[in-house]
Amino acid sequence: MTEAAHYNMHDAKTHLSRIIERVEGGEEVFIDRAGTPVAKVVPLVRRVNRTAIGSLRGQVDLSGDWDSAHTNDEIAGDFGISA
């Protein structure tokens, strides 16, 4: 296994795009301050990749009163929005 890449603060700011490309490729990258690692940049693990239109087809039920005034008022209340 290869050793993780380390960047000092200045190089991390200068080469952020390059660091992100490496992380997207599955690598972990450490950012150091004065030679001491202070942060680790790791790839996000998505539970589900929903990039296509219709990716939830057959999994969402929008029947019944899903768009009724009562339901909308309840949702607005949940978010602290008065109707």
C-alpha positions in Angstrom: 0.0 0.0 0.0 1.3 3.4 -0.9 1.8 6.2 1.7 -0.9 8.9 1.8 0.1 12.2 0.1 0.9 15.2 2.4 0.6 18.9 1.4 1.6 21.8 3.5 -0.9 24.6 4.0 0.5 26.8 1.2 0.6 23.9 -1.3 -2.9 22.8 -0.3 -4.3 26.2 -1.1 -2.4 26.4 -4.3 -3.2 22.9 -5.5 -6.7 22.4 -4.1 -8.1 21.2 -7.5 -5.3 18.6 -7.8 -5.9 17.4 -4.3 -9.7 17.0 -5.0 -8.9 15.1 -8.1 -6.7 12.7 -6.1 -9.4 12.3 -3.5 -12.1 11.6 -6.1 -9.8 8.9 -7.4 -10.0 7.2 -4.0 -6.8 8.6 -2.3 -6.6 10.1 1.2 -4.6 13.3 1.4 -3.2 14.9 4.6 -2.7 18.6 5.0 0.1 19.6 7.4 0.9 22.7 9.3 4.6 23.1 10.3 5.2 19.4 9.4 2.3 18.1 11.6 -0.8 16.7 10.0 -3.9 18.7 10.9 -6.5 17.5 8.4 -7.3 14.5 6.3 -9.2 14.8 3.1 -11.1 11.6 2.2 -13.6 10.6 -0.4 -17.2 10.9 0.5 -19.1 7.6 0.5 -22.5 8.1 -1.0 -25.2 5.8 0.2 -27.0 6.0 -3.2 -25.9 7.7 -6.3 -28.9 9.5 -7.7 -27.7 11.2 -10.9 -30.3 10.0 -13.4 -33.8 11.3 -13.9 -36.2 8.7 -12.7 -33.8 7.0 -10.3 -36.5 6.8 -7.7 -39.1 5.4 -10.1 -41.3 2.8 -8.2 -39.9 3.8 -4.8 -41.9 6.9 -4.1 -45.7 6.9 -3.5 -47.3 10.3 -4.4 -50.8 9.1 -4.2 -53.5 10.3 -1.9 -53.3 13.7 -0.2 -49.5 14.3 -0.6 -50.2 17.8 -2.0 -53.2 18.8 0.1 -53.4 22.2 1.8 -53.3 20.4 5.2 -50.1 18.4 4.3 -48.5 21.6 3.0 -49.4 23.5 6.2 -47.9 20.7 8.3 -44.6 20.7 6.3 -44.5 24.5 6.5 -44.9 24.3 10.3 -42.1 21.7 10.5 -39.8 24.3 8.9 -41.1 27.2 11.0 -42.9 28.8 8.1 -46.3 30.2 8.8 -48.9 29.7 6.1 
